[in-house]
Amino acid sequence: MAATYNITINMNSDFKRSYQLKEDGVIVDLTGYSIAGALKENYRATDKIDFVATITDASQGVFDLSVSDTTTATMDPGTWVYDVVLTDAQSTKTRLLEGRAFVKQGVTPV
């Protein structure tokens, strides 16, 4: 079962979060795995924005999710949805994270 974790993305700003995967308090080694994630305005939307998803320290179970400022500038403010999927060496996919992404509009022009 995926963990639910809501995030906030500020328009016109870079978004980056690091996560460490643990199961029952034990770090999960991500060697040989790949990771991907996407955002949508709602579950039925056909358009999506992909996270840049990178395993940054496989032995410590650490991965990053990011979206560039130029991409967040194209997002409409409001509540979006997202998820993150981990794929193992046998191509078995597991949804790790899911939740709402609160896209906030800024004041300062860029």
N, CA, C and O atoms as a DFTB+ gen file, in Angstrom:
440 C
 N C O
     1  1       0.838      -1.179       0.000
     2  2       0.000       0.000       0.000
     3  2       0.884       1.243       0.000
     4  3       1.859       1.326       0.746
     5  1       0.533       2.190      -0.834
     6  2       1.295       3.426      -0.940
     7  2       1.069       4.318       0.272
     8  3      -0.026       4.376       0.830
     9  1       2.127       5.007       0.662
    10  2       2.003       6.003       1.721
    11  2       1.394       7.265       1.137
    12  3       1.706       7.646       0.009
    13  1       0.528       7.911       1.897
    14  2      -0.066       9.173       1.459
    15  2       0.732      10.313       2.076
    16  3       0.915      10.384       3.291
    17  1       1.199      11.195       1.212
    18  2       2.017      12.324       1.649
    19  2       1.692      13.512       0.748
    20  3       1.975      13.472      -0.449
    21  1       1.113      14.551       1.297
    22  2       0.770      15.739       0.527
    23  2       1.977      16.665       0.433
    24  3       2.773      16.770       1.366
    25  1       2.098      17.339      -0.721
    26  2       3.224      18.235      -0.957
    27  2       2.706      19.594      -1.403
    28  3       1.564      19.722      -1.844
    29  1       3.562      20.609      -1.283
    30  2       3.256      21.948      -1.781
    31  2       4.298      22.319      -2.821
    32  3       5.499      22.182      -2.592
    33  1       3.819      22.793      -3.975
    34  2       4.695      23.223      -5.058
    35  2       4.401      24.693      -5.314
    36  3       3.257      25.066      -5.576
    37  1       5.427      25.523      -5.240
    38  2       5.276      26.947      -5.509
    39  2       5.562      27.211      -6.980
    40  3       6.622      26.857      -7.497
    41  1       4.593      27.841      -7.645
    42  2       4.780      28.174      -9.058
    43  2       6.006      29.070      -9.222
    44  3       6.331      29.861      -8.337
    45  1       6.681      28.937     -10.363
    46  2       7.866      29.729     -10.717
    47  2       9.065      29.450      -9.823
    48  3      10.024      30.221      -9.818
    49  1       9.022      28.353      -9.065
    50  2      10.130      27.968      -8.196
    51  2      10.498      26.516      -8.463
    52  3       9.665      25.708      -8.873
    53  1      11.757      26.211      -8.223
    54  2      12.176      24.816      -8.311
    55  2      11.585      24.037      -7.140
    56  3      11.561      24.524      -6.010
    57  1      11.116      22.842      -7.415
    58  2      10.617      21.938      -6.375
    59  2      11.589      20.768      -6.292
    60  3      11.926      20.163      -7.310
    61  1      12.041      20.449      -5.079
    62  2      12.895      19.275      -4.880
    63  2      12.692      18.746      -3.472
    64  3      12.737      19.498      -2.499
    65  1      12.470      17.447      -3.376
    66  2      12.346      16.765      -2.082
    67  2      13.145      15.472      -2.129
    68  3      13.176      14.780      -3.147
    69  1      13.781      15.163      -1.025
    70  2      14.499      13.902      -0.875
    71  2      13.736      13.018       0.092
    72  3      13.155      13.496       1.066
    73  1      13.744      11.722      -0.188
    74  2      13.044      10.742       0.630
    75  2      13.970       9.574       0.904
    76  3      14.868       9.284       0.114
    77  1      13.752       8.906       2.021
    78  2      14.469       7.676       2.326
    79  2      13.431       6.581       2.550
    80  3      12.533       6.713       3.381
    81  1      13.575       5.491       1.786
    82  2      12.622       4.398       1.865
    83  2      13.032       3.418       2.960
    84  3      14.145       2.893       2.972
    85  1      12.085       3.189       3.887
    86  2      12.284       2.215       4.960
    87  2      11.060       1.322       5.036
    88  3       9.945       1.749       4.736
    89  1      11.279       0.089       5.436
    90  2      10.183      -0.842       5.680
    91  2      10.360      -1.404       7.079
    92  3      11.375      -2.029       7.386
    93  1       9.367      -1.177       7.922
    94  2       9.438      -1.572       9.336
    95  2      10.686      -1.015      10.003
    96  3      11.319      -1.684      10.820
    97  1      11.038       0.233       9.642
    98  2      12.179       0.906      10.256
    99  2      13.530       0.530       9.681
   100  3      14.552       1.050      10.129
   101  1      13.562      -0.366       8.694
   102  2      14.817      -0.819       8.100
   103  2      14.959      -0.194       6.714
   104  3      14.025      -0.238       5.914
   105  1      16.121       0.387       6.429
   106  2      16.381       1.007       5.135
   107  2      16.273      -0.035       4.029
   108  3      16.803      -1.139       4.154
   109  1      15.579       0.321       2.942
   110  2      15.443      -0.559       1.781
   111  2      16.522      -0.191       0.765
   112  3      16.587       0.953       0.315
   113  1      17.370      -1.156       0.403
   114  2      18.418      -0.947      -0.600
   115  2      17.748      -0.870      -1.972
   116  3      17.062      -1.808      -2.379
   117  1      17.939       0.222      -2.672
   118  2      17.312       0.447      -3.964
   119  2      18.225       0.103      -5.153
   120  3      17.939       0.485      -6.288
   121  1      19.296      -0.601      -4.892
   122  2      20.184      -1.019      -5.974
   123  2      19.410      -1.891      -6.958
   124  3      18.754      -2.853      -6.557
   125  1      19.486      -1.553      -8.251
   126  2      18.783      -2.302      -9.283
   127  2      17.354      -1.848      -9.520
   128  3      16.667      -2.404     -10.377
   129  1      16.897      -0.857      -8.786
   130  2      15.538      -0.336      -8.934
   131  2      15.550       0.936      -9.785
   132  3      16.590       1.573      -9.952
   133  1      14.395       1.288     -10.311
   134  2      14.202       2.592     -10.939
   135  2      12.956       3.211     -10.328
   136  3      12.141       2.525      -9.711
   137  1      12.823       4.510     -10.506
   138  2      11.711       5.224      -9.886
   139  2      11.148       6.251     -10.865
   140  3      11.885       6.838     -11.658
   141  1       9.852       6.457     -10.801
   142  2       9.192       7.432     -11.668
   143  2       7.996       8.009     -10.923
   144  3       7.449       7.378     -10.018
   145  1       7.602       9.207     -11.313
   146  2       6.435       9.826     -10.696
   147  2       5.862      10.887     -11.606
   148  3       6.548      11.403     -12.488
   149  1       4.596      11.209     -11.387
   150  2       3.930      12.209     -12.216
   151  2       2.868      12.947     -11.421
   152  3       2.369      12.467     -10.403
   153  1       2.540      14.127     -11.918
   154  2       1.495      14.987     -11.371
   155  2       0.419      15.182     -12.426
   156  3       0.715      15.266     -13.618
   157  1      -0.845      15.255     -11.978
   158  2      -1.969      15.568     -12.860
   159  2      -2.887      16.541     -12.138
   160  3      -2.934      16.576     -10.908
   161  1      -3.620      17.334     -12.922
   162  2      -4.586      18.256     -12.312
   163  2      -5.719      17.505     -11.633
   164  3      -6.296      18.003     -10.666
   165  1      -6.044      16.328     -12.119
   166  2      -7.009      15.443     -11.480
   167  2      -6.783      14.039     -12.043
   168  3      -6.058      13.872     -13.023
   169  1      -7.394      13.047     -11.434
   170  2      -7.136      11.663     -11.832
   171  2      -7.526      11.359     -13.271
   172  3      -6.933      10.478     -13.893
   173  1      -8.500      12.062     -13.805
   174  2      -8.977      11.792     -15.171
   175  2      -8.246      12.593     -16.241
   176  3      -8.449      12.359     -17.432
   177  1      -7.410      13.522     -15.838
   178  2      -6.683      14.347     -16.808
   179  2      -5.771      13.470     -17.668
   180  3      -5.180      12.506     -17.181
   181  1      -5.670      13.815     -18.935
   182  2      -4.789      13.057     -19.828
   183  2      -3.376      13.634     -19.840
   184  3      -2.412      12.910     -20.088
   185  1      -3.249      14.930     -19.574
   186  2      -1.932      15.563     -19.514
   187  2      -1.322      15.346     -18.137
   188  3      -2.024      15.314     -17.125
   189  1      -0.009      15.198     -18.120
   190  2       0.697      15.015     -16.856
   191  2       2.024      15.741     -16.898
   192  3       2.529      16.084     -17.967
   193  1       2.572      15.967     -15.744
   194  2       3.922      16.504     -15.609
   195  2       4.728      15.454     -14.872
   196  3       4.369      15.038     -13.771
   197  1       5.824      15.026     -15.491
   198  2       6.677      14.021     -14.867
   199  2       7.635      14.673     -13.887
   200  3       8.218      15.718     -14.175
   201  1       7.794      14.050     -12.724
   202  2       8.874      14.421     -11.826
   203  2      10.183      13.980     -12.463
   204  3      10.210      12.997     -13.203
   205  1      11.258      14.690     -12.188
   206  2      12.580      14.152     -12.420
   207  2      12.839      13.328     -11.164
   208  3      13.057      13.874     -10.082
   209  1      12.812      12.003     -11.323
   210  2      12.932      11.087     -10.183
   211  2      14.276      10.374     -10.289
   212  3      14.572       9.729     -11.295
   213  1      15.090      10.499      -9.229
   214  2      16.446       9.973      -9.250
   215  2      16.753       9.247      -7.953
   216  3      16.507       9.768      -6.865
   217  1      17.290       8.044      -8.075
   218  2      17.801       7.347      -6.896
   219  2      19.197       7.903      -6.661
   220  3      20.097       7.702      -7.476
   221  1      19.374       8.598      -5.551
   222  2      20.631       9.316      -5.302
   223  2      21.598       8.561      -4.406
   224  3      22.801       8.813      -4.461
   225  1      21.109       7.647      -3.586
   226  2      21.968       6.803      -2.732
   227  2      21.237       5.483      -2.535
   228  3      20.509       5.298      -1.560
   229  1      21.446       4.568      -3.479
   230  2      20.685       3.309      -3.499
   231  2      20.847       2.509      -2.215
   232  3      19.859       2.009      -1.677
   233  1      22.064       2.378      -1.714
   234  2      22.281       1.547      -0.529
   235  2      21.600       2.112       0.714
   236  3      21.298       1.376       1.652
   237  1      21.360       3.430       0.716
   238  2      20.687       4.070       1.849
   239  2      19.215       4.336       1.568
   240  3      18.532       4.961       2.380
   241  1      18.714       3.862       0.407
   242  2      17.298       3.995       0.087
   243  2      16.841       5.408      -0.199
   244  3      15.667       5.728      -0.010
   245  1      17.759       6.271      -0.658
   246  2      17.445       7.681      -0.850
   247  2      17.131       7.971      -2.317
   248  3      17.852       7.552      -3.223
   249  1      16.032       8.700      -2.523
   250  2      15.679       9.151      -3.864
   251  2      15.164      10.578      -3.797
   252  3      14.676      11.031      -2.762
   253  1      15.282      11.288      -4.937
   254  2      14.837      12.675      -5.046
   255  2      13.728      12.786      -6.075
   256  3      13.697      12.049      -7.060
   257  1      12.823      13.714      -5.833
   258  2      11.809      14.107      -6.804
   259  2      11.972      15.597      -7.034
   260  3      12.107      16.363      -6.079
   261  1      11.962      16.017      -8.301
   262  2      12.086      17.439      -8.570
   263  2      11.282      17.833      -9.803
   264  3      10.962      17.011     -10.660
   265  1      10.968      19.136      -9.854
   266  2      10.311      19.772     -10.994
   267  2      10.964      21.147     -11.124
   268  3      11.112      21.861     -10.133
   269  1      11.354      21.516     -12.339
   270  2      12.046      22.791     -12.547
   271  2      11.104      23.984     -12.436
   272  3       9.886      23.851     -12.554
   273  1      11.700      25.150     -12.208
   274  2      10.915      26.383     -12.117
   275  2      10.186      26.683     -13.425
   276  3       9.075      27.212     -13.401
   277  1      10.790      26.356     -14.554
   278  2      10.117      26.607     -15.832
   279  2       8.898      25.706     -16.000
   280  3       7.928      26.089     -16.653
   281  1       8.943      24.519     -15.416
   282  2       7.789      23.622     -15.476
   283  2       6.719      24.048     -14.481
   284  3       5.536      24.053     -14.821
   285  1       7.109      24.408     -13.252
   286  2       6.097      24.835     -12.274
   287  2       5.398      26.106     -12.739
   288  3       4.256      26.358     -12.355
   289  1       6.075      26.916     -13.569
   290  2       5.456      28.139     -14.092
   291  2       4.284      27.823     -15.012
   292  3       3.402      28.662     -15.200
   293  1       4.265      26.627     -15.586
   294  2       3.183      26.254     -16.511
   295  2       2.001      25.606     -15.797
   296  3       0.966      25.360     -16.417
   297  1       2.140      25.329     -14.519
   298  2       1.087      24.640     -13.770
   299  2       0.016      25.627     -13.313
   300  3       0.324      26.744     -12.898
   301  1      -1.232      25.207     -13.393
   302  2      -2.325      26.031     -12.872
   303  2      -2.374      25.894     -11.349
   304  3      -2.212      24.792     -10.825
   305  1      -2.593      26.996     -10.638
   306  2      -2.707      26.888      -9.183
   307  2      -3.929      26.061      -8.799
   308  3      -4.940      26.050      -9.502
   309  1      -3.815      25.379      -7.682
   310  2      -4.920      24.551      -7.203
   311  2      -4.404      23.237      -6.649
   312  3      -3.206      23.072      -6.420
   313  1      -5.308      22.318      -6.439
   314  2      -4.961      21.019      -5.862
   315  2      -4.824      19.987      -6.974
   316  3      -5.789      19.693      -7.680
   317  1      -3.649      19.451      -7.122
   318  2      -3.326      18.418      -8.091
   319  2      -3.206      17.087      -7.358
   320  3      -3.302      17.038      -6.132
   321  1      -2.997      16.009      -8.108
   322  2      -2.726      14.694      -7.536
   323  2      -1.401      14.185      -8.103
   324  3      -0.976      14.606      -9.179
   325  1      -0.755      13.283      -7.375
   326  2       0.508      12.725      -7.849
   327  2       0.682      11.321      -7.294
   328  3       0.015      10.920      -6.340
   329  1       1.589      10.589      -7.911
   330  2       2.060       9.341      -7.317
   331  2       3.478       9.050      -7.776
   332  3       3.980       9.647      -8.729
   333  1       4.112       8.118      -7.074
   334  2       5.490       7.711      -7.350
   335  2       5.522       6.193      -7.354
   336  3       5.006       5.544      -6.444
   337  1       6.144       5.627      -8.404
   338  2       6.178       4.176      -8.585
   339  2       7.630       3.700      -8.627
   340  3       8.472       4.291      -9.303
   341  1       7.906       2.624      -7.895
   342  2       9.218       1.984      -7.855
   343  2       9.149       0.711      -8.693
   344  3       8.199      -0.062      -8.573
   345  1      10.161       0.491      -9.549
   346  2      10.213      -0.706     -10.382
   347  2      11.466      -1.492     -10.039
   348  3      12.567      -0.940     -10.037
   349  1      11.302      -2.798      -9.745
   350  2      12.461      -3.624      -9.403
   351  2      13.071      -4.249     -10.655
   352  3      12.590      -4.015     -11.763
   353  1      14.119      -5.038     -10.482
   354  2      14.851      -5.644     -11.602
   355  2      13.995      -6.605     -12.416
   356  3      14.302      -6.856     -13.582
   357  1      12.930      -7.150     -11.835
   358  2      12.028      -8.060     -12.540
   359  2      10.835      -7.315     -13.150
   360  3       9.870      -7.939     -13.593
   361  1      10.904      -5.994     -13.172
   362  2       9.862      -5.114     -13.713
   363  2       8.567      -5.113     -12.899
   364  3       7.512      -4.736     -13.410
   365  1       8.645      -5.531     -11.640
   366  2       7.494      -5.445     -10.746
   367  2       7.384      -4.011     -10.250
   368  3       8.348      -3.444      -9.736
   369  1       6.204      -3.435     -10.408
   370  2       5.976      -2.043     -10.027
   371  2       5.209      -1.956      -8.706
   372  3       4.251      -2.693      -8.471
   373  1       5.655      -1.042      -7.861
   374  2       5.022      -0.802      -6.570
   375  2       4.809       0.690      -6.406
   376  3       5.748       1.473      -6.548
   377  1       3.585       1.088      -6.110
   378  2       3.323       2.500      -5.837
   379  2       3.809       2.803      -4.432
   380  3       3.336       2.209      -3.463
   381  1       4.764       3.740      -4.321
   382  2       5.343       4.103      -3.024
   383  2       4.601       5.231      -2.343
   384  3       4.248       5.148      -1.167
   385  1       4.372       6.286      -3.105
   386  2       3.773       7.505      -2.564
   387  2       2.605       7.938      -3.435
   388  3       2.568       7.685      -4.640
   389  1       1.662       8.591      -2.794
   390  2       0.567       9.224      -3.523
   391  2       0.024      10.333      -2.637
   392  3       0.228      10.341      -1.423
   393  1      -0.658      11.250      -3.261
   394  2      -1.252      12.312      -2.463
   395  2      -1.652      13.495      -3.295
   396  3      -1.755      13.421      -4.519
   397  1      -1.875      14.577      -2.611
   398  2      -2.267      15.820      -3.247
   399  2      -1.042      16.733      -3.329
   400  3      -0.180      16.736      -2.451
   401  1      -1.001      17.493      -4.398
   402  2       0.038      18.498      -4.580
   403  2      -0.658      19.847      -4.629
   404  3      -1.413      20.134      -5.558
   405  1      -0.404      20.660      -3.639
   406  2      -1.011      21.985      -3.565
   407  2      -0.116      22.955      -4.324
   408  3       0.971      23.299      -3.859
   409  1      -0.576      23.394      -5.494
   410  2       0.195      24.296      -6.347
   411  2      -0.195      25.723      -5.984
   412  3      -1.343      26.131      -6.159
   413  1       0.783      26.478      -5.473
   414  2       0.540      27.833      -4.967
   415  2       1.067      28.867      -5.936
   416  3       2.196      28.770      -6.417
   417  1       0.236      29.862      -6.217
   418  2       0.644      30.958      -7.084
   419  2       1.431      31.969      -6.277
   420  3       1.121      32.210      -5.111
   421  1       2.448      32.563      -6.884
   422  2       3.275      33.546      -6.197
   423  2       2.830      34.975      -6.461
   424  3       1.883      35.220      -7.207
   425  1       3.523      35.900      -5.843
   426  2       3.243      37.316      -5.986
   427  2       4.329      38.000      -6.826
   428  3       4.029      38.836      -7.679
   429  1       5.575      37.641      -6.581
   430  2       6.696      38.291      -7.251
   431  2       6.766      37.867      -8.713
   432  3       6.833      36.672      -9.003
   433  1       6.751      38.823      -9.640
   434  2       6.848      38.450     -11.061
   435  2       8.238      37.917     -11.371
   436  3       9.234      38.317     -10.767
   437  1       8.271      37.006     -12.327
   438  2       9.561      36.431     -12.728
   439  2       9.833      36.704     -14.185
   440  3      10.872      36.297     -14.706
